[in-house]
Amino acid sequence: MLMFFYIILGILPSIIWLSFFLKEDVHPESNQMILKVFLYGLIAASVAIIAGAAIRLSPLHSFFNNSSWISIALKYFLAVAFIEELSKYIVVRKIAISDPEFDEPLDAMLYMVIAGLGFAAIENIFYLIGEAQPVINTLILTTLRFVGATFLHALCGGIIGFFLAFSFFENKNKTLLIIAGIALAVSLHGVFDISIIKLRGATQISFPSFLLLGMGMFVFWGFQKLKTIASICKLK
């Protein structure tokens, strides 16, 4: 019963954000496609968690847990943020882009957000199970992850999706745009993680909050921007 409670609370933040982001889609996707991308995002998270566990059990463990800033940067930017953001991109690249429902630029952002929310769902579940707190504490943790980690995963996905959308119109700079989108998402993700772990006092709350606010403004501007671009048949 307790495990079911953790699963529901782990998925709930992603479902709430998903219902919010889906309102940005002028031409709604099928429920089947939304569920498919969400579940593959969930699977990607499971793979990323296993990869992270493998790193922790490897000889690299002591290096990544070193207190030096080089070790901290490599841990959060490379071993965490890069693996997670790349896995979301691979999900959309392999699962969504080849599907006939992927028929407008905005879909790139939307599917990346959905993959990010699927990723966040399984991460939330593992986090809540690992903490195994009393009910009230679990509800507080769920709320914090709703406004923090879950929102972050959606926004990072949206940022990559924005650059992915424009890459379809720039054949010469296609790869460069995708790399730029992933690099930006990884950088912001890494900075967020480090800030909530290493900062203290008021800045531990204010800095990541302003970071999420700025990312949110960019992502919702991106949705509005892509809505002005007419749908085309050959985005692939």
C-alpha positions as a printed NumPy array, in Angstrom:
array([[  0.   ,   0.   ,   0.   ],
       [  2.849,   2.364,   0.87 ],
       [  4.595,   1.561,  -2.413],
       [  1.416,   2.419,  -4.329],
       [  1.29 ,   5.717,  -2.419],
       [  4.852,   6.551,  -3.494],
       [  4.102,   5.675,  -7.115],
       [  0.995,   7.87 ,  -7.245],
       [  2.742,  10.822,  -5.61 ],
       [  5.767,  10.331,  -7.842],
       [  3.719,  10.477, -11.041],
       [  1.247,  13.173,  -9.935],
       [  3.561,  16.208, -10.376],
       [  4.33 ,  15.145, -13.955],
       [  0.629,  14.654, -14.751],
       [ -0.231,  18.115, -13.44 ],
       [  2.524,  19.784, -15.462],
       [  1.615,  17.675, -18.494],
       [ -1.99 ,  18.905, -18.431],
       [ -0.636,  22.453, -18.252],
       [  1.805,  22.141, -21.157],
       [ -0.662,  20.313, -23.4  ],
       [ -2.747,  23.497, -23.459],
       [  0.028,  25.066, -25.537],
       [ -0.674,  22.667, -28.407],
       [ -3.008,  24.21 , -30.983],
       [ -3.38 ,  20.86 , -32.751],
       [ -3.584,  18.282, -29.926],
       [ -1.655,  15.034, -30.23 ],
       [ -3.363,  11.689, -29.715],
       [ -3.478,  10.297, -26.187],
       [ -1.701,   7.206, -27.479],
       [  1.263,   9.24 , -28.732],
       [  1.446,  11.318, -25.567],
       [  1.446,   8.168, -23.425],
       [  4.054,   6.526, -25.671],
       [  6.544,   9.396, -25.366],
       [  5.852,   9.721, -21.634],
       [  6.52 ,   6.027, -21.03 ],
       [  9.707,   6.058, -23.095],
       [ 10.833,   9.065, -21.079],
       [ 10.17 ,   6.985, -17.978],
       [ 12.241,   4.128, -19.405],
       [ 15.052,   6.55 , -20.274],
       [ 15.099,   7.693, -16.653],
       [ 15.401,   4.099, -15.482],
       [ 18.408,   3.601, -17.765],
       [ 19.96 ,   6.869, -16.555],
       [ 19.462,   5.836, -12.915],
       [ 21.132,   2.489, -13.597],
       [ 23.997,   4.296, -15.347],
       [ 24.348,   6.601, -12.355],
       [ 24.404,   3.613, -10.003],
       [ 27.092,   1.98 , -12.148],
       [ 29.216,   5.123, -11.859],
       [ 28.772,   5.169,  -8.091],
       [ 29.986,   1.552,  -7.924],
       [ 32.915,   2.157, -10.278],
       [ 36.4  ,   3.492,  -9.47 ],
       [ 35.09 ,   6.914, -10.535],
       [ 32.96 ,   7.051,  -7.386],
       [ 35.69 ,   8.514,  -5.198],
       [ 36.589,  11.07 ,  -7.852],
       [ 33.025,  12.326,  -8.367],
       [ 32.543,  12.61 ,  -4.605],
       [ 35.701,  14.635,  -4.16 ],
       [ 35.085,  18.096,  -2.717],
       [ 37.039,  19.897,  -5.458],
       [ 35.066,  22.124,  -7.824],
       [ 36.36 ,  20.174, -10.827],
       [ 34.883,  16.95 ,  -9.44 ],
       [ 31.633,  18.69 ,  -8.527],
       [ 31.313,  20.218, -12.003],
       [ 32.037,  16.927, -13.773],
       [ 29.584,  15.09 , -11.524],
       [ 26.619,  17.403, -11.995],
       [ 27.236,  18.568, -15.554],
       [ 28.56 ,  15.367, -17.109],
       [ 27.53 ,  12.378, -14.983],
       [ 24.056,  13.757, -14.21 ],
       [ 22.796,  16.565, -16.462],
       [ 24.39 ,  15.431, -19.734],
       [ 23.251,  11.811, -19.393],
       [ 19.72 ,  12.854, -18.455],
       [ 19.228,  15.495, -21.162],
       [ 20.786,  13.346, -23.868],
       [ 18.506,  10.443, -22.961],
       [ 15.421,  12.668, -23.334],
       [ 16.615,  13.842, -26.733],
       [ 17.249,  10.262, -27.884],
       [ 13.703,   9.3  , -26.87 ],
       [ 12.157,  12.026, -29.029],
       [ 14.632,  11.48 , -31.85 ],
       [ 13.968,   7.752, -32.068],
       [ 10.307,   7.548, -31.052],
       [  8.528,  10.755, -32.006],
       [ 10.213,  12.325, -35.019],
       [  9.602,   9.338, -37.273],
       [  5.921,   9.202, -36.323],
       [  3.327,  10.729, -38.714],
       [  1.866,  12.72 , -35.817],
       [  5.061,  14.755, -35.683],
       [  3.863,  17.288, -38.249],
       [  4.556,  20.794, -36.933],
       [  7.512,  22.657, -35.347],
       [  5.782,  23.012, -31.989],
       [  5.675,  19.223, -31.666],
       [  9.447,  19.19 , -31.114],
       [  9.082,  21.233, -27.937],
       [  5.954,  19.456, -26.772],
       [  7.378,  15.958, -27.144],
       [ 10.627,  16.96 , -25.44 ],
       [  8.6  ,  18.335, -22.524],
       [  6.547,  15.122, -22.36 ],
       [  9.716,  12.996, -22.386],
       [ 11.113,  15.193, -19.624],
       [  8.003,  14.727, -17.51 ],
       [  8.135,  10.964, -17.999],
       [ 11.752,  11.11 , -16.907],
       [ 10.822,  13.149, -13.829],
       [  8.045,  10.72 , -12.86 ],
       [ 10.312,   7.714, -12.382],
       [ 12.961,   9.885, -10.741],
       [ 10.357,  11.144,  -8.26 ],
       [  9.234,   7.599,  -7.455],
       [ 12.771,   6.405,  -6.768],
       [ 13.462,   9.513,  -4.703],
       [ 10.369,   9.088,  -2.523],
       [ 11.034,   5.38 ,  -2.012],
       [ 14.648,   6.114,  -1.122],
       [ 13.686,   8.757,   1.422],
       [ 10.871,   6.646,   2.968],
       [  9.587,   9.559,   5.042],
       [  6.347,   9.806,   7.075],
       [  3.267,  10.754,   5.047],
       [  3.366,  14.487,   5.785],
       [  7.067,  14.691,   4.918],
       [  6.451,  12.738,   1.727],
       [  3.743,  15.216,   0.713],
       [  6.144,  18.099,   1.359],
       [  8.866,  16.412,  -0.695],
       [  6.383,  15.821,  -3.521],
       [  5.398,  19.499,  -3.504],
       [  9.037,  20.596,  -3.551],
       [  9.802,  18.305,  -6.465],
       [  6.682,  19.537,  -8.267],
       [  7.954,  23.129,  -8.289],
       [ 11.612,  22.11 ,  -8.542],
       [ 12.98 ,  18.966, -10.168],
       [  9.857,  18.028, -12.153],
       [  9.479,  21.534, -13.572],
       [ 13.223,  21.593, -14.326],
       [ 13.03 ,  18.387, -16.377],
       [ 10.106,  19.762, -18.385],
       [ 11.842,  23.091, -19.037],
       [ 15.167,  21.522, -20.02 ],
       [ 13.284,  19.294, -22.438],
       [ 11.459,  22.32 , -23.823],
       [ 14.744,  24.179, -24.394],
       [ 16.195,  21.286, -26.367],
       [ 12.903,  20.998, -28.262],
       [ 13.027,  24.683, -29.242],
       [ 16.449,  24.295, -30.844],
       [ 15.408,  20.973, -32.386],
       [ 12.397,  22.656, -33.991],
       [ 14.511,  25.314, -35.667],
       [ 17.099,  22.751, -36.77 ],
       [ 14.563,  21.434, -39.287],
       [ 14.758,  24.748, -41.132],
       [ 18.552,  25.099, -41.017],
       [ 20.144,  22.253, -42.953],
       [ 23.616,  23.777, -42.781],
       [ 23.439,  24.417, -39.046],
       [ 21.173,  21.508, -38.125],
       [ 23.671,  19.611, -35.974],
       [ 25.056,  22.794, -34.445],
       [ 21.6  ,  23.916, -33.314],
       [ 20.864,  20.56 , -31.692],
       [ 24.222,  20.557, -29.909],
       [ 23.585,  24.127, -28.741],
       [ 20.177,  23.172, -27.356],
       [ 21.519,  20.163, -25.473],
       [ 24.509,  22.153, -24.19 ],
       [ 22.266,  24.949, -22.909],
       [ 19.893,  22.516, -21.201],
       [ 22.806,  20.609, -19.633],
       [ 24.381,  23.845, -18.389],
       [ 21.175,  25.11 , -16.797],
       [ 20.395,  21.687, -15.327],
       [ 23.865,  21.417, -13.831],
       [ 23.778,  24.931, -12.379],
       [ 20.368,  24.224, -10.807],
       [ 21.543,  20.984,  -9.187],
       [ 24.713,  22.542,  -7.817],
       [ 22.841,  25.581,  -6.495],
       [ 20.326,  23.575,  -4.447],
       [ 23.066,  21.374,  -3.011],
       [ 25.944,  23.788,  -2.45 ],
       [ 24.286,  27.136,  -1.718],
       [ 23.169,  28.007,   1.767],
       [ 20.683,  30.386,   3.346],
       [ 18.288,  32.499,   1.293],
       [ 20.274,  32.049,  -1.935],
       [ 19.611,  28.294,  -1.817],
       [ 15.972,  29.127,  -2.533],
       [ 16.171,  32.423,  -4.425],
       [ 18.819,  31.486,  -6.996],
       [ 17.234,  28.249,  -8.297],
       [ 13.813,  29.925,  -8.156],
       [ 14.94 ,  32.784, -10.403],
       [ 16.721,  30.295, -12.645],
       [ 13.495,  28.297, -13.113],
       [ 11.557,  31.509, -13.667],
       [ 13.927,  32.585, -16.432],
       [ 13.84 ,  29.143, -18.032],
       [ 10.043,  29.097, -17.809],
       [  9.762,  32.474, -19.512],
       [ 12.025,  31.28 , -22.33 ],
       [ 10.116,  28.032, -22.835],
       [  6.695,  29.672, -22.93 ],
       [  8.044,  32.347, -25.27 ],
       [  9.361,  29.485, -27.403],
       [  5.929,  27.896, -27.583],
       [  4.391,  31.184, -28.707],
       [  7.16 ,  31.672, -31.275],
       [  6.663,  28.225, -32.782],
       [  2.904,  28.737, -32.971],
       [  3.56 ,  31.441, -35.574],
       [  5.395,  29.002, -37.833],
       [  3.071,  27.171, -40.212],
       [  2.909,  23.385, -40.059],
       [  4.824,  21.57 , -42.768],
       [  4.728,  17.966, -43.848],
       [  8.426,  17.154, -44.001],
       [ 10.023,  18.082, -40.728],
       [ 12.258,  15.013, -40.795]])
